[in-house]
Amino acid sequence: MSFDEVIKYLIWIIFFGIVLAGLFVMLKKTGVI
């Protein structure tokens, strides 16, 4: 696996992590969870 591919995967993982964390916070604020 090349260095560029590793960077690309890391960016996607971080992006999805932020999105999931944001959704979780929103659900907690609205009282769903």
PQR file with spaces between the fields and no chain letter, atoms N, CA, C, O and H, PARSE charges and radii, in Angstrom:
ATOM       1  N    MET     1       0.852   -1.196    0.000 -0.4000 1.5000
ATOM       2  CA   MET     1       0.000    0.000    0.000 -0.0000 2.0000
ATOM       3  C    MET     1       0.888    1.247    0.000  0.5500 1.7000
ATOM       4  O    MET     1       1.816    1.362    0.801 -0.5500 1.4000
ATOM       5  N    SER     2       0.595    2.156   -0.891 -0.4000 1.5000
ATOM       6  CA   SER     2       1.418    3.362   -1.006 -0.0000 2.0000
ATOM       7  C    SER     2       1.040    4.391    0.055  0.5500 1.7000
ATOM       8  O    SER     2      -0.013    4.301    0.686 -0.5500 1.4000
ATOM       9  H    SER     2      -0.159    2.063   -1.542  0.4000 1.0000
ATOM      10  N    PHE     3       1.917    5.361    0.234 -0.4000 1.5000
ATOM      11  CA   PHE     3       1.713    6.394    1.253 -0.0000 2.0000
ATOM      12  C    PHE     3       0.452    7.202    0.967  0.5500 1.7000
ATOM      13  O    PHE     3      -0.295    7.543    1.885 -0.5500 1.4000
ATOM      14  H    PHE     3       2.773    5.434   -0.279  0.4000 1.0000
ATOM      15  N    ASP     4       0.216    7.508   -0.309 -0.4000 1.5000
ATOM      16  CA   ASP     4      -0.978    8.285   -0.678 -0.0000 2.0000
ATOM      17  C    ASP     4      -2.265    7.556   -0.298  0.5500 1.7000
ATOM      18  O    ASP     4      -3.227    8.179    0.151 -0.5500 1.4000
ATOM      19  H    ASP     4       0.822    7.232   -1.054  0.4000 1.0000
ATOM      20  N    GLU     5      -2.278    6.231   -0.481 -0.4000 1.5000
ATOM      21  CA   GLU     5      -3.469    5.457   -0.128 -0.0000 2.0000
ATOM      22  C    GLU     5      -3.710    5.485    1.376  0.5500 1.7000
ATOM      23  O    GLU     5      -4.850    5.588    1.827 -0.5500 1.4000
ATOM      24  H    GLU     5      -1.497    5.725   -0.846  0.4000 1.0000
ATOM      25  N    VAL     6      -2.633    5.394    2.147 -0.4000 1.5000
ATOM      26  CA   VAL     6      -2.759    5.434    3.609 -0.0000 2.0000
ATOM      27  C    VAL     6      -3.368    6.760    4.042  0.5500 1.7000
ATOM      28  O    VAL     6      -4.271    6.787    4.878 -0.5500 1.4000
ATOM      29  H    VAL     6      -1.707    5.311    1.780  0.4000 1.0000
ATOM      30  N    ILE     7      -2.879    7.860    3.476 -0.4000 1.5000
ATOM      31  CA   ILE     7      -3.401    9.192    3.811 -0.0000 2.0000
ATOM      32  C    ILE     7      -4.883    9.277    3.459  0.5500 1.7000
ATOM      33  O    ILE     7      -5.681    9.807    4.231 -0.5500 1.4000
ATOM      34  H    ILE     7      -2.146    7.838    2.796  0.4000 1.0000
ATOM      35  N    LYS     8      -5.247    8.749    2.282 -0.4000 1.5000
ATOM      36  CA   LYS     8      -6.642    8.791    1.840 -0.0000 2.0000
ATOM      37  C    LYS     8      -7.544    8.038    2.817  0.5500 1.7000
ATOM      38  O    LYS     8      -8.614    8.526    3.182 -0.5500 1.4000
ATOM      39  H    LYS     8      -4.598    8.318    1.655  0.4000 1.0000
ATOM      40  N    TYR     9      -7.110    6.855    3.236 -0.4000 1.5000
ATOM      41  CA   TYR     9      -7.915    6.084    4.179 -0.0000 2.0000
ATOM      42  C    TYR     9      -8.028    6.789    5.525  0.5500 1.7000
ATOM      43  O    TYR     9      -9.098    6.787    6.133 -0.5500 1.4000
ATOM      44  H    TYR     9      -6.241    6.459    2.939  0.4000 1.0000
ATOM      45  N    LEU    10      -6.943    7.389    5.995 -0.4000 1.5000
ATOM      46  CA   LEU    10      -6.977    8.108    7.269 -0.0000 2.0000
ATOM      47  C    LEU    10      -7.961    9.269    7.211  0.5500 1.7000
ATOM      48  O    LEU    10      -8.713    9.499    8.158 -0.5500 1.4000
ATOM      49  H    LEU    10      -6.074    7.391    5.501  0.4000 1.0000
ATOM      50  N    ILE    11      -7.954   10.004    6.090 -0.4000 1.5000
ATOM      51  CA   ILE    11      -8.881   11.130    5.942 -0.0000 2.0000
ATOM      52  C    ILE    11     -10.324   10.634    5.997  0.5500 1.7000
ATOM      53  O    ILE    11     -11.163   11.247    6.657 -0.5500 1.4000
ATOM      54  H    ILE    11      -7.342    9.816    5.321  0.4000 1.0000
ATOM      55  N    TRP    12     -10.619    9.530    5.309 -0.4000 1.5000
ATOM      56  CA   TRP    12     -11.980    8.984    5.326 -0.0000 2.0000
ATOM      57  C    TRP    12     -12.386    8.531    6.726  0.5500 1.7000
ATOM      58  O    TRP    12     -13.511    8.778    7.160 -0.5500 1.4000
ATOM      59  H    TRP    12      -9.938    9.032    4.773  0.4000 1.0000
ATOM      60  N    ILE    13     -11.461    7.861    7.438 -0.4000 1.5000
ATOM      61  CA   ILE    13     -11.764    7.381    8.793 -0.0000 2.0000
ATOM      62  C    ILE    13     -12.052    8.553    9.722  0.5500 1.7000
ATOM      63  O    ILE    13     -13.009    8.519   10.495 -0.5500 1.4000
ATOM      64  H    ILE    13     -10.547    7.660    7.085  0.4000 1.0000
ATOM      65  N    ILE    14     -11.214    9.599    9.643 -0.4000 1.5000
ATOM      66  CA   ILE    14     -11.414   10.785   10.485 -0.0000 2.0000
ATOM      67  C    ILE    14     -12.744   11.449   10.136  0.5500 1.7000
ATOM      68  O    ILE    14     -13.502   11.838   11.024 -0.5500 1.4000
ATOM      69  H    ILE    14     -10.437    9.627    9.015  0.4000 1.0000
ATOM      70  N    PHE    15     -13.025   11.577    8.825 -0.4000 1.5000
ATOM      71  CA   PHE    15     -14.265   12.209    8.370 -0.0000 2.0000
ATOM      72  C    PHE    15     -15.485   11.471    8.915  0.5500 1.7000
ATOM      73  O    PHE    15     -16.396   12.093    9.461 -0.5500 1.4000
ATOM      74  H    PHE    15     -12.409   11.262    8.103  0.4000 1.0000
ATOM      75  N    PHE    16     -15.504   10.146    8.769 -0.4000 1.5000
ATOM      76  CA   PHE    16     -16.638    9.368    9.262 -0.0000 2.0000
ATOM      77  C    PHE    16     -16.736    9.432   10.783  0.5500 1.7000
ATOM      78  O    PHE    16     -17.836    9.447   11.334 -0.5500 1.4000
ATOM      79  H    PHE    16     -14.764    9.641    8.326  0.4000 1.0000
ATOM      80  N    GLY    17     -15.595    9.471   11.459 -0.4000 1.5000
ATOM      81  CA   GLY    17     -15.601    9.591   12.915 -0.0000 2.0000
ATOM      82  C    GLY    17     -16.254   10.881   13.370  0.5500 1.7000
ATOM      83  O    GLY    17     -17.039   10.889   14.318 -0.5500 1.4000
ATOM      84  H    GLY    17     -14.701    9.460   11.011  0.4000 1.0000
ATOM      85  N    ILE    18     -15.926   11.983   12.684 -0.4000 1.5000
ATOM      86  CA   ILE    18     -16.513   13.285   13.025 -0.0000 2.0000
ATOM      87  C    ILE    18     -18.018   13.269   12.759  0.5500 1.7000
ATOM      88  O    ILE    18     -18.805   13.757   13.570 -0.5500 1.4000
ATOM      89  H    ILE    18     -15.289   11.977   11.914  0.4000 1.0000
ATOM      90  N    VAL    19     -18.408   12.704   11.617 -0.4000 1.5000
ATOM      91  CA   VAL    19     -19.836   12.638   11.267 -0.0000 2.0000
ATOM      92  C    VAL    19     -20.607   11.812   12.294  0.5500 1.7000
ATOM      93  O    VAL    19     -21.672   12.228   12.748 -0.5500 1.4000
ATOM      94  H    VAL    19     -17.769   12.308   10.958  0.4000 1.0000
ATOM      95  N    LEU    20     -20.079   10.649   12.661 -0.4000 1.5000
ATOM      96  CA   LEU    20     -20.757    9.793   13.635 -0.0000 2.0000
ATOM      97  C    LEU    20     -20.834   10.462   15.002  0.5500 1.7000
ATOM      98  O    LEU    20     -21.858   10.373   15.680 -0.5500 1.4000
ATOM      99  H    LEU    20     -19.214   10.311   12.291  0.4000 1.0000
ATOM     100  N    ALA    21     -19.753   11.134   15.414 -0.4000 1.5000
ATOM     101  CA   ALA    21     -19.760   11.840   16.694 -0.0000 2.0000
ATOM     102  C    ALA    21     -20.797   12.956   16.676  0.5500 1.7000
ATOM     103  O    ALA    21     -21.513   13.159   17.657 -0.5500 1.4000
ATOM     104  H    ALA    21     -18.921   11.206   14.864  0.4000 1.0000
ATOM     105  N    GLY    22     -20.880   13.681   15.559 -0.4000 1.5000
ATOM     106  CA   GLY    22     -21.862   14.758   15.435 -0.0000 2.0000
ATOM     107  C    GLY    22     -23.287   14.231   15.521  0.5500 1.7000
ATOM     108  O    GLY    22     -24.131   14.821   16.195 -0.5500 1.4000
ATOM     109  H    GLY    22     -20.298   13.517   14.763  0.4000 1.0000
ATOM     110  N    LEU    23     -23.557   13.121   14.842 -0.4000 1.5000
ATOM     111  CA   LEU    23     -24.889   12.518   14.898 -0.0000 2.0000
ATOM     112  C    LEU    23     -25.220   12.072   16.318  0.5500 1.7000
ATOM     113  O    LEU    23     -26.342   12.268   16.785 -0.5500 1.4000
ATOM     114  H    LEU    23     -22.871   12.641   14.294  0.4000 1.0000
ATOM     115  N    PHE    24     -24.258   11.477   17.001 -0.4000 1.5000
ATOM     116  CA   PHE    24     -24.462   11.005   18.364 -0.0000 2.0000
ATOM     117  C    PHE    24     -24.808   12.158   19.299  0.5500 1.7000
ATOM     118  O    PHE    24     -25.721   12.050   20.118 -0.5500 1.4000
ATOM     119  H    PHE    24     -23.346   11.317   16.622  0.4000 1.0000
ATOM     120  N    VAL    25     -24.069   13.274   19.171 -0.4000 1.5000
ATOM     121  CA   VAL    25     -24.330   14.458   20.005 -0.0000 2.0000
ATOM     122  C    VAL    25     -25.719   15.017   19.705  0.5500 1.7000
ATOM     123  O    VAL    25     -26.452   15.384   20.623 -0.5500 1.4000
ATOM     124  H    VAL    25     -23.327   13.362   18.505  0.4000 1.0000
ATOM     125  N    MET    26     -26.079   15.081   18.436 -0.4000 1.5000
ATOM     126  CA   MET    26     -27.403   15.596   18.061 -0.0000 2.0000
ATOM     127  C    MET    26     -28.510   14.729   18.645  0.5500 1.7000
ATOM     128  O    MET    26     -29.503   15.248   19.154 -0.5500 1.4000
ATOM     129  H    MET    26     -25.484   14.783   17.690  0.4000 1.0000
ATOM     130  N    LEU    27     -28.344   13.406   18.574 -0.4000 1.5000
ATOM     131  CA   LEU    27     -29.357   12.500   19.113 -0.0000 2.0000
ATOM     132  C    LEU    27     -29.460   12.636   20.628  0.5500 1.7000
ATOM     133  O    LEU    27     -30.557   12.566   21.183 -0.5500 1.4000
ATOM     134  H    LEU    27     -27.538   12.984   18.160  0.4000 1.0000
ATOM     135  N    LYS    28     -28.336   12.828   21.297 -0.4000 1.5000
ATOM     136  CA   LYS    28     -28.368   13.000   22.753 -0.0000 2.0000
ATOM     137  C    LYS    28     -29.075   14.298   23.123  0.5500 1.7000
ATOM     138  O    LYS    28     -29.843   14.341   24.084 -0.5500 1.4000
ATOM     139  H    LYS    28     -27.445   12.885   20.846  0.4000 1.0000
ATOM     140  N    LYS    29     -28.812   15.361   22.354 -0.4000 1.5000
ATOM     141  CA   LYS    29     -29.443   16.657   22.644 -0.0000 2.0000
ATOM     142  C    LYS    29     -30.949   16.603   22.435  0.5500 1.7000
ATOM     143  O    LYS    29     -31.702   17.216   23.192 -0.5500 1.4000
ATOM     144  H    LYS    29     -28.188   15.327   21.573  0.4000 1.0000
ATOM     145  N    THR    30     -31.397   15.873   21.412 -0.4000 1.5000
ATOM     146  CA   THR    30     -32.831   15.780   21.136 -0.0000 2.0000
ATOM     147  C    THR    30     -33.512   14.742   22.022  0.5500 1.7000
ATOM     148  O    THR    30     -34.738   14.628   22.013 -0.5500 1.4000
ATOM     149  H    THR    30     -30.785   15.375   20.797  0.4000 1.0000
ATOM     150  N    GLY    31     -32.724   13.984   22.788 -0.4000 1.5000
ATOM     151  CA   GLY    31     -33.294   13.045   23.749 -0.0000 2.0000
ATOM     152  C    GLY    31     -33.671   11.701   23.159  0.5500 1.7000
ATOM     153  O    GLY    31     -34.415   10.943   23.781 -0.5500 1.4000
ATOM     154  H    GLY    31     -31.728   14.077   22.796  0.4000 1.0000
ATOM     155  N    VAL    32     -33.174   11.390   21.971 -0.4000 1.5000
ATOM     156  CA   VAL    32     -33.488   10.089   21.366 -0.0000 2.0000
ATOM     157  C    VAL    32     -32.777    8.975   22.120  0.5500 1.7000
ATOM     158  O    VAL    32     -33.343    7.908   22.360 -0.5500 1.4000
ATOM     159  H    VAL    32     -32.569   12.006   21.466  0.4000 1.0000
ATOM     160  N    ILE    33     -31.518    9.244   22.494 -0.4000 1.5000
ATOM     161  CA   ILE    33     -30.729    8.250   23.228 -0.0000 2.0000
ATOM     162  C    ILE    33     -30.863    8.528   24.720  0.5500 1.7000
ATOM     163  O    ILE    33     -30.280    7.814   25.536 -0.5500 1.4000
ATOM     164  H    ILE    33     -31.059   10.111   22.299  0.4000 1.0000
